[in-house]
């Protein structure tokens, strides 16, 4: 089966400002909820930014406002689950805008599909990774390689995942994700060689299409 047989549109936004992306994602979500467009998977890379989810506490960003401005970081409060997350160059960000009603899919199944896609891609590079419910995210050798934070208003998903390909890992030392001091890693660090964000986006899109197809029809199984 080809990727385009899953009835999911791929949107490639390249490197795009977070606020501009957020507004466009919300517009796509509204259109999907109204049945005006198809499901979509958005692939994007952001300039450096911190986002705070529903449980987000400003105290988990370890720089003051003046320092953040001086270092060129933006900060936004958003409607996704979770606490604080970093986005920046070298990170493959993917936003699935999926109508769970149309796919008869449960929320838990969606989370498992997203996590499964990340683990599948890390396995394609020869790494073992796993989702951790206690410390939400995908981990390899005790280090966090990807974050997941979703919102599902009107049973249509938005926000999504951030996979570390080759970001500046020093920026993670400026936050305490979920209130924890956790070591972050990247694909390039684990492999010891360069990998392009575009290549990882391609793999994530294909893996997520397959995982979502497997999760279809799960409504009621976990919800």
Buried (B, 14 or more C-beta within 10 A) or exposed (E): EEBEEBEBBBBEBEEBBBEEBBEBBBEBBBBBBEEEBBBBBBBBBBBBBBBBBEBBEEEBBEBEEEEBEEEEBBBEEBBBBBBBBBBBBBBBBBBBBBBBEBBEBBBEBBBBBBBBBBBBBBEEBEBEBEBEEEEBBBBBEEBBBBBBBBBBEBBBBBBBBBBBBBBEBEBBEBBBBBEEEBEBBBBBBBEEEEBEBBBBBBBBBBBBBBBBBEBBEBBEEEE
